[in-house]
Structure formats: C-alpha cells, structure tokens
Amino acid sequence: MKLLIAATLLALAEGACPNSCSGHGTCNAYDQCTCYMESAQNETEWKGLTNAAEWTGADCSLRTCARGISWTTIATDGDISVTDGATALDGMCDHAEEAECSDQGLCDRSTGICSCFAGYEGSSCQRTQCPNDCSGHGTCRSNEDFAYDFSIAKSTQTNGTDTFNSFFDEYIATYSGAWDSGMHMGCKCDAGYRGADCSLVECPSSVDPLDDTCDGGEITDFQLQFDAAVGSSAWTEMYATTWNQYNIDGVIYSCFGAQAGQDCSGRGTCDYTTGTCNCFSGYAGTACEGVEEMT
C-alpha cells in the first residue's frame, strides 16, 4: 500500500509543469506552461501583439526580445483586389510585423536584449545605422525626415517662405505609409561636407571660366546640362523659365561649373581630405575659376 502511494506521488511530481513554469507562466491541465504575455490584455484588446509573450521555453525561463517590422520576411496576408481594371496586391510590399529583433539581430534569451547585426541598431534592431555616426559633421536623419526637408526646401525656393504651412500649401513630398518608413537612416551633412558619412570636405566651385553663355552666374543662352545636380540653383531656372516658357519636361539648363554640381568649376579635381582644388593645366584660383595667361 505504501509503495502504491509513493508511486502515485512520484507520478504526480513528474507530471507537473517543468520548474513550476519558473514563476513566469501558468500550468494547464495537460502539464504545459502558458507563459505570461507582455500585457495583461488579451489579443482582441491589444492589436498587433498576437504573439507578444514576455517569456518563452518549455518552463518559461527564457526571455523574449523586442520586436519590430521584419527587414527580410514579406507579409503573407495580402489580398488580391481589382481597382480601375488593374490587379493590385494589397500588402504585396508589406513586411511581416512583430519579428524578434526585426530579423536583423540575435536575441539573448538570458537578458531579452537584441544583439543587432552590423549596420542596424535600436532596441529591436528596427533602424539602420548612419555610417561612422556622420563623422561629427552631420546629423542622422530618417527617410521621412529627408522627404519633409525636401518639401520645405522646394516650398522655400518656389514661394520664398520658410514656414511649416508652406509644406502643405506649396510642395508636399512625404515618405509615410511604406513598410520601411522611418527605418532607413542617412546622414544630413553640415555645410562644407559631403559623402555617405559626411567625411569628405567640399571644394570651392564657381562658374566654368570658359562657359560663355553665363554672365556672373546668370544664364544668357540656356545651355543644356545633363549633369546638373538636383537641388542646385539650376532648378530655379527650370521652374521659372524652362518649364513655363519652353515647356520642356524634365530638362535642366544651367551654367557649367558649380551650378551644374561640378567641383572646382569643372576645371580641376577636388582633394576631399583637405577641400582644396588641383587645377588642370591652364587654370588657376582656389576654385580653378580663372584662366592663366599665355606666356
């Protein structure tokens, strides 16, 4: 009789949940642990956290890590719909949500902290790193920030008013609603610096000294430039003159040199470590803006 009772007690002990769920979960009728969630609210009350367990493992002894939108896994719940005769895949460009460490890091189960792969950062590795912390010559900004900055710059250029309202009234460009909105980061360099990490020192530049269509930087003959830098002062001419009067779509006219985005007035090479111009033979000046006299 005593042996039977002992065997029964042993069976009950072996059948209980392992490690009493470590104090991080409840034991069900099948001797399985149901680990505690991050929130006491259930799934219907707490949208988006369908698998938001704070603990994991058979005995709920392992920590889960912060989650974010996956960098690599495409969402699988897209629906096919037809709009204006065209077939569209809703969610086709969406990425899976609630991925531990956003699938760009490893979860330390002992601490619940993500160890992000190179190039990613954040509690859930949810954003990219700015290279070299912008070398101390710029600020780290998101793709949403850059779109907003561009809108303000264009509104200021076309309207002459640098105000928040001009963003809505003049030129609106946004990067919101995409799966990676606010996740990709980049450097916005201080004046005088450039490059992905703002480590390059810009060289001075002026109008190409041999560009006879420009007079003091003003265009007199509307010379076609295919290499004009977006955002250069040539945009003013495109909107004010080219676009309206000549109705040429997307063509930019500017002076050669600085206005076309060329270093050293297009007559030299730039040493980006010092920001000094190495002028071609026959040209001189800090920006190679002068022609040397023939001797």
Secondary structure as a PSIPRED ss2 file (coil, helix, strand):
# PSIPRED VFORMAT (PSIPRED V4.0)

   1 M C   1.000  0.000  0.000
   2 K H   0.000  1.000  0.000
   3 L H   0.000  1.000  0.000
   4 L H   0.000  1.000  0.000
   5 I H   0.000  1.000  0.000
   6 A H   0.000  1.000  0.000
   7 A H   0.000  1.000  0.000
   8 T H   0.000  1.000  0.000
   9 L H   0.000  1.000  0.000
  10 L H   0.000  1.000  0.000
  11 A H   0.000  1.000  0.000
  12 L H   0.000  1.000  0.000
  13 A H   0.000  1.000  0.000
  14 E H   0.000  1.000  0.000
  15 G H   0.000  1.000  0.000
  16 A C   1.000  0.000  0.000
  17 C C   1.000  0.000  0.000
  18 P H   0.000  1.000  0.000
  19 N H   0.000  1.000  0.000
  20 S H   0.000  1.000  0.000
  21 C H   0.000  1.000  0.000
  22 S H   0.000  1.000  0.000
  23 G H   0.000  1.000  0.000
  24 H C   1.000  0.000  0.000
  25 G E   0.000  0.000  1.000
  26 T E   0.000  0.000  1.000
  27 C E   0.000  0.000  1.000
  28 N C   1.000  0.000  0.000
  29 A C   1.000  0.000  0.000
  30 Y C   1.000  0.000  0.000
  31 D C   1.000  0.000  0.000
  32 Q C   1.000  0.000  0.000
  33 C E   0.000  0.000  1.000
  34 T E   0.000  0.000  1.000
  35 C E   0.000  0.000  1.000
  36 Y C   1.000  0.000  0.000
  37 M E   0.000  0.000  1.000
  38 E C   1.000  0.000  0.000
  39 S C   1.000  0.000  0.000
  40 A C   1.000  0.000  0.000
  41 Q C   1.000  0.000  0.000
  42 N C   1.000  0.000  0.000
  43 E C   1.000  0.000  0.000
  44 T C   1.000  0.000  0.000
  45 E C   1.000  0.000  0.000
  46 W C   1.000  0.000  0.000
  47 K C   1.000  0.000  0.000
  48 G C   1.000  0.000  0.000
  49 L C   1.000  0.000  0.000
  50 T C   1.000  0.000  0.000
  51 N C   1.000  0.000  0.000
  52 A C   1.000  0.000  0.000
  53 A E   0.000  0.000  1.000
  54 E C   1.000  0.000  0.000
  55 W E   0.000  0.000  1.000
  56 T E   0.000  0.000  1.000
  57 G C   1.000  0.000  0.000
  58 A C   1.000  0.000  0.000
  59 D C   1.000  0.000  0.000
  60 C C   1.000  0.000  0.000
  61 S C   1.000  0.000  0.000
  62 L E   0.000  0.000  1.000
  63 R E   0.000  0.000  1.000
  64 T C   1.000  0.000  0.000
  65 C C   1.000  0.000  0.000
  66 A C   1.000  0.000  0.000
  67 R E   0.000  0.000  1.000
  68 G E   0.000  0.000  1.000
  69 I C   1.000  0.000  0.000
  70 S C   1.000  0.000  0.000
  71 W C   1.000  0.000  0.000
  72 T C   1.000  0.000  0.000
  73 T C   1.000  0.000  0.000
  74 I E   0.000  0.000  1.000
  75 A C   1.000  0.000  0.000
  76 T C   1.000  0.000  0.000
  77 D C   1.000  0.000  0.000
  78 G C   1.000  0.000  0.000
  79 D E   0.000  0.000  1.000
  80 I E   0.000  0.000  1.000
  81 S E   0.000  0.000  1.000
  82 V E   0.000  0.000  1.000
  83 T E   0.000  0.000  1.000
  84 D C   1.000  0.000  0.000
  85 G C   1.000  0.000  0.000
  86 A E   0.000  0.000  1.000
  87 T E   0.000  0.000  1.000
  88 A E   0.000  0.000  1.000
  89 L E   0.000  0.000  1.000
  90 D E   0.000  0.000  1.000
  91 G C   1.000  0.000  0.000
  92 M C   1.000  0.000  0.000
  93 C C   1.000  0.000  0.000
  94 D C   1.000  0.000  0.000
  95 H E   0.000  0.000  1.000
  96 A C   1.000  0.000  0.000
  97 E C   1.000  0.000  0.000
  98 E C   1.000  0.000  0.000
  99 A E   0.000  0.000  1.000
 100 E E   0.000  0.000  1.000
 101 C H   0.000  1.000  0.000
 102 S H   0.000  1.000  0.000
 103 D H   0.000  1.000  0.000
 104 Q C   1.000  0.000  0.000
 105 G E   0.000  0.000  1.000
 106 L E   0.000  0.000  1.000
 107 C E   0.000  0.000  1.000
 108 D E   0.000  0.000  1.000
 109 R C   1.000  0.000  0.000
 110 S C   1.000  0.000  0.000
 111 T C   1.000  0.000  0.000
 112 G C   1.000  0.000  0.000
 113 I E   0.000  0.000  1.000
 114 C E   0.000  0.000  1.000
 115 S E   0.000  0.000  1.000
 116 C E   0.000  0.000  1.000
 117 F C   1.000  0.000  0.000
 118 A C   1.000  0.000  0.000
 119 G C   1.000  0.000  0.000
 120 Y E   0.000  0.000  1.000
 121 E E   0.000  0.000  1.000
 122 G C   1.000  0.000  0.000
 123 S C   1.000  0.000  0.000
 124 S C   1.000  0.000  0.000
 125 C C   1.000  0.000  0.000
 126 Q C   1.000  0.000  0.000
 127 R E   0.000  0.000  1.000
 128 T E   0.000  0.000  1.000
 129 Q C   1.000  0.000  0.000
 130 C C   1.000  0.000  0.000
 131 P H   0.000  1.000  0.000
 132 N H   0.000  1.000  0.000
 133 D H   0.000  1.000  0.000
 134 C H   0.000  1.000  0.000
 135 S H   0.000  1.000  0.000
 136 G H   0.000  1.000  0.000
 137 H C   1.000  0.000  0.000
 138 G E   0.000  0.000  1.000
 139 T E   0.000  0.000  1.000
 140 C E   0.000  0.000  1.000
 141 R E   0.000  0.000  1.000
 142 S E   0.000  0.000  1.000
 143 N H   0.000  1.000  0.000
 144 E H   0.000  1.000  0.000
 145 D H   0.000  1.000  0.000
 146 F H   0.000  1.000  0.000
 147 A H   0.000  1.000  0.000
 148 Y H   0.000  1.000  0.000
 149 D H   0.000  1.000  0.000
 150 F H   0.000  1.000  0.000
 151 S H   0.000  1.000  0.000
 152 I H   0.000  1.000  0.000
 153 A H   0.000  1.000  0.000
 154 K H   0.000  1.000  0.000
 155 S H   0.000  1.000  0.000
 156 T H   0.000  1.000  0.000
 157 Q H   0.000  1.000  0.000
 158 T H   0.000  1.000  0.000
 159 N H   0.000  1.000  0.000
 160 G C   1.000  0.000  0.000
 161 T C   1.000  0.000  0.000
 162 D C   1.000  0.000  0.000
 163 T C   1.000  0.000  0.000
 164 F H   0.000  1.000  0.000
 165 N H   0.000  1.000  0.000
 166 S H   0.000  1.000  0.000
 167 F H   0.000  1.000  0.000
 168 F H   0.000  1.000  0.000
 169 D H   0.000  1.000  0.000
 170 E C   1.000  0.000  0.000
 171 Y C   1.000  0.000  0.000
 172 I C   1.000  0.000  0.000
 173 A C   1.000  0.000  0.000
 174 T C   1.000  0.000  0.000
 175 Y C   1.000  0.000  0.000
 176 S C   1.000  0.000  0.000
 177 G C   1.000  0.000  0.000
 178 A C   1.000  0.000  0.000
 179 W C   1.000  0.000  0.000
 180 D C   1.000  0.000  0.000
 181 S C   1.000  0.000  0.000
 182 G C   1.000  0.000  0.000
 183 M C   1.000  0.000  0.000
 184 H C   1.000  0.000  0.000
 185 M E   0.000  0.000  1.000
 186 G E   0.000  0.000  1.000
 187 C E   0.000  0.000  1.000
 188 K E   0.000  0.000  1.000
 189 C E   0.000  0.000  1.000
 190 D C   1.000  0.000  0.000
 191 A C   1.000  0.000  0.000
 192 G C   1.000  0.000  0.000
 193 Y E   0.000  0.000  1.000
 194 R E   0.000  0.000  1.000
 195 G C   1.000  0.000  0.000
 196 A C   1.000  0.000  0.000
 197 D C   1.000  0.000  0.000
 198 C C   1.000  0.000  0.000
 199 S C   1.000  0.000  0.000
 200 L E   0.000  0.000  1.000
 201 V E   0.000  0.000  1.000
 202 E C   1.000  0.000  0.000
 203 C C   1.000  0.000  0.000
 204 P C   1.000  0.000  0.000
 205 S C   1.000  0.000  0.000
 206 S C   1.000  0.000  0.000
 207 V E   0.000  0.000  1.000
 208 D C   1.000  0.000  0.000
 209 P C   1.000  0.000  0.000
 210 L C   1.000  0.000  0.000
 211 D C   1.000  0.000  0.000
 212 D C   1.000  0.000  0.000
 213 T C   1.000  0.000  0.000
 214 C E   0.000  0.000  1.000
 215 D E   0.000  0.000  1.000
 216 G C   1.000  0.000  0.000
 217 G C   1.000  0.000  0.000
 218 E E   0.000  0.000  1.000
 219 I E   0.000  0.000  1.000
 220 T C   1.000  0.000  0.000
 221 D C   1.000  0.000  0.000
 222 F C   1.000  0.000  0.000
 223 Q C   1.000  0.000  0.000
 224 L E   0.000  0.000  1.000
 225 Q C   1.000  0.000  0.000
 226 F C   1.000  0.000  0.000
 227 D C   1.000  0.000  0.000
 228 A C   1.000  0.000  0.000
 229 A C   1.000  0.000  0.000
 230 V C   1.000  0.000  0.000
 231 G C   1.000  0.000  0.000
 232 S C   1.000  0.000  0.000
 233 S C   1.000  0.000  0.000
 234 A H   0.000  1.000  0.000
 235 W H   0.000  1.000  0.000
 236 T H   0.000  1.000  0.000
 237 E H   0.000  1.000  0.000
 238 M H   0.000  1.000  0.000
 239 Y H   0.000  1.000  0.000
 240 A H   0.000  1.000  0.000
 241 T H   0.000  1.000  0.000
 242 T H   0.000  1.000  0.000
 243 W H   0.000  1.000  0.000
 244 N H   0.000  1.000  0.000
 245 Q H   0.000  1.000  0.000
 246 Y H   0.000  1.000  0.000
 247 N C   1.000  0.000  0.000
 248 I C   1.000  0.000  0.000
 249 D C   1.000  0.000  0.000
 250 G C   1.000  0.000  0.000
 251 V C   1.000  0.000  0.000
 252 I C   1.000  0.000  0.000
 253 Y E   0.000  0.000  1.000
 254 S C   1.000  0.000  0.000
 255 C C   1.000  0.000  0.000
 256 F C   1.000  0.000  0.000
 257 G E   0.000  0.000  1.000
 258 A H   0.000  1.000  0.000
 259 Q H   0.000  1.000  0.000
 260 A H   0.000  1.000  0.000
 261 G C   1.000  0.000  0.000
 262 Q C   1.000  0.000  0.000
 263 D H   0.000  1.000  0.000
 264 C H   0.000  1.000  0.000
 265 S H   0.000  1.000  0.000
 266 G H   0.000  1.000  0.000
 267 R C   1.000  0.000  0.000
 268 G E   0.000  0.000  1.000
 269 T E   0.000  0.000  1.000
 270 C E   0.000  0.000  1.000
 271 D E   0.000  0.000  1.000
 272 Y C   1.000  0.000  0.000
 273 T C   1.000  0.000  0.000
 274 T C   1.000  0.000  0.000
 275 G C   1.000  0.000  0.000
 276 T E   0.000  0.000  1.000
 277 C E   0.000  0.000  1.000
 278 N E   0.000  0.000  1.000
 279 C E   0.000  0.000  1.000
 280 F C   1.000  0.000  0.000
 281 S C   1.000  0.000  0.000
 282 G C   1.000  0.000  0.000
 283 Y E   0.000  0.000  1.000
 284 A E   0.000  0.000  1.000
 285 G C   1.000  0.000  0.000
 286 T C   1.000  0.000  0.000
 287 A C   1.000  0.000  0.000
 288 C C   1.000  0.000  0.000
 289 E C   1.000  0.000  0.000
 290 G E   0.000  0.000  1.000
 291 V E   0.000  0.000  1.000
 292 E C   1.000  0.000  0.000
 293 E C   1.000  0.000  0.000
 294 M C   1.000  0.000  0.000
 295 T C   1.000  0.000  0.000
